[in-house]
Amino acid sequence: MKIKIINPNTTWSMTRKIGHCASQVVAAGTEIVAVSPAMGPASIESHYDEALSVPGILDEIRLGEEAGVDAYVIACFGDPGLYAAREAARGPVIGIAEAAMHAASLIGSGFSVVTTLERTCGIAWHLAEMYGMQRFCRKVRACKLNVLELEHSGSDAYRIIVEECRQAMEQDKVDSIVLGCAGMTDLCKAIEDELGIAVIDGVTVAVKLAESLVHLGLKTGKRGDLAYPLSKPYSGLLENFSRG
């Protein structure tokens, strides 16, 4: 089985970290391919960034389909381009926010999301509503960290994230904490050990979910709105995305 993890930003240090953490949880015989697109933002921290990341995501889906990839994970907590990617792919495509929130709903009655910048909190709330997770999501908390600070070994990011998780545990009365950024994936176990609460990393949950769906022989449905995109020409910078 081959699972392709697409980190929609172009910061390869984060992509390598994501790929390493994912490879630690999959079964023997499952190959993890972690990539960043050739085009896109260095980090994703706004609706603008998300929109400009989607062409790169779809290009990686195209390449994955040509290479026989069985399933995909979109490793950004905004789940950018998720439904477009599902249209373009045969196999399952899992977003890490969707996977993490559903996992949290299965192990307790409430969770809080701990994310990076405050401006991204609205995106997480929107996803919770769209995924039917509002009744489980107690709060979305921002650490006031830029995403790329997670890549600097000398930064104070870990301490800041742990403190926000501690406040979520004590003030929000939650059963679990969802980490709201793929760049936090390597911090999950350490935070859980330090605080004594379930900490959910969407990357590893999404990979295991994708792996399970492939084992069950389940693919993306192609009879409705997730059918393959219609054949038509695209112009300008999108010319290479023409189908048919």
C-alpha positions in Angstrom: 0.0 0.0 0.0 1.2 3.5 -0.8 -0.1 6.6 1.0 0.9 10.0 -0.2 1.0 12.8 2.4 0.7 16.2 0.8 2.0 19.0 3.0 0.4 22.0 1.1 3.2 24.4 2.1 6.6 24.4 0.5 8.6 24.1 3.7 10.4 20.8 3.3 11.7 20.6 6.8 8.1 20.3 8.0 7.3 17.8 5.3 10.2 15.5 6.3 9.0 15.8 10.0 5.4 14.9 9.0 6.6 11.9 6.9 8.8 10.6 9.7 6.0 10.7 12.3 3.5 9.1 9.9 5.9 6.3 9.1 6.1 5.4 12.8 2.4 4.4 13.0 1.7 2.6 9.8 1.7 -1.2 9.4 4.6 -3.1 7.8 4.2 -3.0 4.1 2.6 0.5 4.0 4.8 3.0 2.2 4.6 6.7 3.2 5.5 9.3 0.6 5.6 12.8 2.0 5.7 15.7 -0.4 5.5 19.4 -0.7 4.1 20.8 -4.0 6.3 22.6 -6.4 4.2 25.7 -6.0 2.5 27.3 -3.1 3.1 29.4 0.1 5.9 28.7 2.6 3.2 28.4 5.3 -0.6 28.4 5.4 -2.1 30.9 7.8 -5.0 32.5 6.0 -7.8 31.9 3.5 -5.5 33.5 0.9 -2.8 31.0 1.7 -5.2 28.2 1.5 -6.6 29.2 -1.9 -3.1 29.5 -3.4 -2.1 26.1 -2.0 -4.8 24.2 -3.8 -3.3 24.1 -7.4 -0.1 22.6 -5.9 -2.2 20.0 -4.0 -4.1 19.0 -7.1 -0.9 18.7 -9.1 0.4 16.3 -6.4 -2.9 14.3 -6.6 -2.4 14.1 -10.4 1.1 12.8 -10.0 0.0 10.4 -7.3 -2.7 8.9 -9.6 -0.1 8.4 -12.3 2.1 6.6 -9.8 -0.6 4.3 -8.4 -1.0 5.9 -5.0 -3.7 4.2 -2.9 -4.7 7.0 -0.6 -3.8 10.6 0.3 -3.6 12.8 3.4 -3.7 16.6 3.2 -1.5 17.7 6.0 -2.8 21.1 6.8 -5.3 21.8 9.6 -7.4 24.0 7.3 -8.0 20.9 5.0 -7.5 23.1 1.9 -8.7 21.7 -1.4 -10.1 18.5 0.3 -13.2 18.1 -1.8 -11.5 19.0 -5.1 -8.8 16.5 -4.3 -11.4 13.8 -3.7 -12.9 14.6 -7.1 -9.5 14.0 -8.7 -8.5 10.8 -6.8 -9.6 7.2 -7.0 -8.8 6.3 -3.5 -9.6 8.0 -0.1 -8.4 11.5 0.6 -8.3 12.5 4.3 -7.9 15.9 5.8 -6.1 16.1 9.1 -8.7 18.4 10.8 -11.6 16.2 9.8 -9.7 13.1 11.0 -8.6 14.6 14.3 -12.0 16.0 15.2 -13.7 12.8 14.5 -11.2 10.8 16.5 -11.6 13.2 19.5 -15.4 12.7 19.3 -15.0 9.0 19.7 -12.9 9.1 22.9 -14.7 11.8 24.9 -17.5 14.3 25.1 -15.5 17.4 24.4 -12.2 18.6 22.9 -10.4 21.9 22.4 -8.2 22.8 19.4 -4.8 24.4 20.1 -3.6 26.1 17.0 -1.1 28.7 15.9 -2.2 32.2 15.0 -5.5 33.7 16.3 -6.6 34.6 12.8 -6.8 30.9 12.0 -9.3 30.1 14.8 -12.2 31.1 12.6 -11.1 28.5 10.0 -11.1 25.8 12.6 -14.5 26.8 13.9 -15.9 26.7 10.4 -14.5 23.2 9.9 -16.0 22.0 13.2 -19.4 23.3 12.0 -19.0 21.7 8.6 -18.0 18.3 10.0 -20.8 18.3 12.6 -18.3 18.6 15.4 -19.6 21.8 17.1 -21.2 19.9 19.9 -17.9 18.3 20.8 -15.6 21.3 20.2 -15.4 23.4 23.4 -12.9 26.0 22.3 -10.3 26.9 19.7 -7.2 28.4 21.3 -4.4 30.3 19.6 -0.8 30.2 20.7 0.0 33.4 18.8 2.8 31.5 17.0 3.7 31.7 13.3 3.7 28.3 11.7 7.3 28.5 10.7 8.3 29.1 14.4 7.6 25.4 14.8 10.6 24.7 12.5 13.1 26.7 14.6 14.8 24.5 17.2 15.7 27.5 19.3 12.2 28.9 19.5 10.0 28.9 22.6 7.2 27.2 20.6 7.0 24.0 22.7 6.6 25.7 26.0 4.0 28.1 24.6 2.0 25.2 23.1 2.2 23.2 26.3 0.9 26.1 28.4 -2.0 26.6 26.0 -2.8 22.9 26.2 -2.7 23.1 30.0 -5.1 25.9 30.1 -7.4 24.0 27.7 -7.3 21.0 30.0 -8.0 23.1 33.2 -10.4 25.7 31.9 -12.3 24.0 29.1 -12.8 20.7 31.0 -12.1 18.6 27.9 -11.3 15.0 27.5 -8.7 15.6 24.7 -6.8 18.2 22.9 -6.5 18.4 19.1 -3.3 19.9 17.8 -4.3 22.4 15.1 -1.3 22.4 12.9 0.6 19.7 11.0 3.8 21.3 12.1 3.0 20.2 15.7 2.9 16.5 14.8 6.2 15.7 16.5 5.1 17.3 19.8 2.1 15.1 20.4 3.6 12.4 22.6 5.7 14.8 24.7 2.7 17.0 25.5 0.5 14.0 26.3 3.2 12.7 28.7 3.7 16.1 30.4 0.0 16.9 30.9 -1.6 13.5 31.3 -4.4 14.1 28.8 -5.1 12.6 25.3 -3.5 14.7 22.7 -4.5 14.1 19.1 -2.3 14.7 16.1 -4.3 14.8 12.9 -1.4 13.6 10.7 -1.1 10.2 12.3 -4.8 9.8 12.8 -5.5 10.6 9.1 -2.8 8.2 8.0 -4.2 5.3 10.0 -7.7 6.1 8.8 -6.6 6.2 5.2 -4.7 2.9 5.7 -7.9 1.3 7.2 -10.1 2.5 4.3 -7.7 1.0 1.7 -7.6 -2.3 3.6 -11.4 -2.3 3.5 -11.4 -1.7 -0.2 -13.2 1.6 0.1 -12.6 4.3 -2.5 -14.0 7.8 -3.2 -17.5 7.6 -4.5 -17.8 8.7 -8.1 -21.6 8.8 -8.6 -22.3 12.2 -7.2 -20.5 15.5 -6.5 -17.2 13.7 -6.0 -17.2 12.4 -9.6 -14.2 13.1 -11.7 -14.0 16.8 -12.9 -15.5 17.5 -16.3 -13.2 17.7 -19.2 -12.6 21.3 -20.3 -9.7 23.6 -21.1 -8.2 25.9 -18.5 -6.4 29.1 -19.4 -3.3 31.1 -18.3 -1.4 29.8 -15.3 -3.9 26.9 -15.0 -3.5 25.6 -18.5 -1.8 22.5 -17.3 -4.8 21.6 -15.3 -7.0 21.1 -18.4 -8.7 17.7 -18.5 -9.7 15.5 -21.4 
